[in-house]
Amino acid sequence: MIAERPRYLADRPRRLRATSAIRDAVAETDVLPRHLVAPFFVTASAPGPVPGMPGVKRYSPEGLLRQLEAALGAGVRTALLFGVVPDDAKDFAGTKAADDQGPVARALRLARREFGDEVVLITDVCLCGYTDHGHCGVPAGGERFAIDNDATLPLLAEMASAHAEAGADLVAPSDMMDGRVGYIRERLDGGGHSGVGILSYAVKYASAFYGPFRTAAGSAPGHGDRSSYQMDPRNRREALREALLDVAQGADALMVKPALAYLDVMAAVRAETRLPLVAYNVSGEYAMLKHAAAAGALDEPRAVREALLCMRRAGADLIISYHAVEAAARGWLA
C-alpha cells in the first residue's frame, strides 16, 4: 500500500530548480550584452582615471574609439557619452555645451566615421558640466540655485541640435526642466533631424548616489542643490506623471535614474507605457559594488549579474551601467 503524500508536499517548486539546465529552461529573465549601454566620459583636456570609480576613466575623443571597439567586441553596441570641459571653459549659461568642436561632438564624428551604424550613440544633454555654478539650467534673478526653467529650454535644444548634427542616434536630456522633451523635439524636427530620437531622463531623482559621477564630470553644484528640479525620493506617483508627460511630448524612450533603489518606480513606469524603458545603474551603485568586492565582502561577478537581472526583472529593456563592458567581456552575465 502506497502511503498518502501529505498535502503540503503535493507541490514541489524545487523540481524546476534541480539542475542548471532545468533552471535555464524555465528562467523568466535574462541579461545579455545587447541589453547594456556603456557610459563614457569624453574630454579634450584631462584624460585619466576617475576618483572613486575603480576602472572608469575619462577619454579623449580619439581614445574613445578603442573603448568603443572593445565594447563592440564584447557585444555591447550602445554607448552614452558625457562631455567634460575644464573650468576655464565654463560660464553662467553653459555656452560650450553646444560647441560643435567640443569633446562630445568630436567624439561623435570620429566614432561615426570609424564604426558607421555598428554602434548606437546616445549623448547626455544637460548644462551642469558646462556651467560655472554646476546647475542644470540658467539661474534666475541672481539666485544661483533658483533655475529659470523656460530660459534653459533653448540652450538644451541648441546642445541637442549640435549633437544631432555631429551624428548622435539619440539625445538624452537629463536636466529635468519642464517641457524640455517637446521643445527639443520641435527644434530637432525643424532643423532637419527628425530621425534623431529622444531618450528622456523622465524619472530622475535628487539622489545621493550621483556623487562619483559629479566628480568625473566636474558637475557638482557650487550653491544649493537640485531638489527644486530633480524628483523627491519620497514620491512614486509623481514618476508616472513625469513619464506620461514625456510620452505626450514625443519621447522615444524613457529612463528611471537611479536604478537599484527605485525598482518599484521602474516597475510602475513599465506598467504605464509601451516605450522602451532604460535603467541607469548610477555611479554610486557601481562604486558600492566595486569597493565591497575589493574588501572581500561579496563576489563581484555574481553581485553584478544579480543587480543587472533585478533591473531587467523590474521592466528595464536597457541598462546603463559602468560595469557593462567588463561584465560582458568577462562572461559575468552567463
Secondary structure as UniProt FT lines:
FT   HELIX           7..9
FT   HELIX           13..17
FT   HELIX           20..26
FT   HELIX           33..35
FT   STRAND          36..43
FT   STRAND          48..49
FT   TURN            51..52
FT   TURN            54..55
FT   STRAND          57..59
FT   HELIX           61..73
FT   TURN            74..75
FT   STRAND          78..84
FT   HELIX           87..89
FT   TURN            92..93
FT   HELIX           95..98
FT   TURN            100..101
FT   HELIX           103..115
FT   HELIX           116..118
FT   STRAND          120..125
FT   TURN            128..130
FT   STRAND          138..140
FT   TURN            141..142
FT   STRAND          143..148
FT   HELIX           149..166
FT   STRAND          170..173
FT   TURN            178..179
FT   HELIX           180..190
FT   TURN            191..192
FT   TURN            194..195
FT   STRAND          197..205
FT   HELIX           208..210
FT   HELIX           211..217
FT   TURN            227..229
FT   TURN            233..234
FT   HELIX           237..249
FT   STRAND          253..257
FT   HELIX           260..262
FT   HELIX           263..272
FT   STRAND          277..281
FT   HELIX           283..294
FT   TURN            295..296
FT   HELIX           300..313
FT   TURN            314..315
FT   STRAND          318..321
FT   TURN            322..323
FT   HELIX           324..329
FT   TURN            330..333
//
